[in-house]
Amino acid sequence: MAAQDAWSGTVVRKTRALLDGSNLYRRVEVRLEDGTTARVRVRRAVWKDLQVGDRLVKEAGADPHRG
């Protein structure tokens, strides 16, 4: 997905990992309205606030946020 895309969906999974050994990456898997799924990197505050089943929204040019 491009940074300028707009989408919304439901969180189906939360993950975090030290992929490069020094930076902790927080991602969520989102089921989009068209039925597809996408893995999206989110900021720490958003990741901590989200639960499986919550709605996540991204407007064009903005970071994903709870919706």
C-alpha positions in Angstrom: 0.0 0.0 0.0 1.3 3.4 -0.8 1.5 6.1 1.8 -1.1 8.2 0.0 -3.7 5.5 0.0 -6.9 5.9 2.0 -8.6 2.8 3.5 -10.4 1.4 6.5 -10.8 -2.0 8.1 -10.9 -4.2 11.2 -7.9 -5.3 13.2 -7.5 -9.1 13.1 -4.0 -9.4 14.6 -1.4 -7.4 16.4 2.3 -8.2 16.2 5.7 -6.6 17.2 9.2 -7.8 16.5 12.8 -6.7 16.5 13.3 -7.4 12.8 16.7 -5.7 12.6 17.9 -6.4 16.1 17.6 -2.9 17.4 14.3 -1.3 16.4 10.9 -2.6 17.6 8.4 -2.6 14.8 4.6 -2.7 15.7 2.3 -4.0 13.0 -1.4 -4.9 12.8 -3.1 -7.1 10.3 -6.2 -5.4 9.0 -9.2 -6.9 7.1 -10.1 -4.2 4.6 -13.7 -3.5 3.5 -13.1 -5.4 0.2 -12.3 -8.6 2.2 -8.5 -8.5 1.6 -6.0 -8.3 4.4 -3.0 -6.0 4.8 -0.1 -5.7 7.3 0.3 -2.1 8.4 3.0 -0.6 10.6 1.6 1.7 13.3 3.0 4.0 15.9 3.4 2.8 19.5 0.5 4.8 21.0 -1.9 3.5 18.3 -0.7 -0.1 18.7 -1.2 0.1 22.5 -4.7 1.5 22.1 -5.9 -1.1 19.5 -7.5 -4.4 20.3 -8.5 -7.2 17.9 -11.9 -6.2 16.4 -11.3 -2.4 16.5 -11.7 -0.3 13.5 -8.5 1.3 11.9 -8.8 4.2 9.4 -6.2 5.8 7.2 -6.9 8.9 5.3 -4.6 9.8 2.3 -1.4 11.4 3.5 -2.1 10.7 7.2 -1.0 8.0 9.6 -3.5 5.2 10.5 -5.7 5.9 13.6 -8.4 4.2 15.5 -11.8 4.9 14.0 
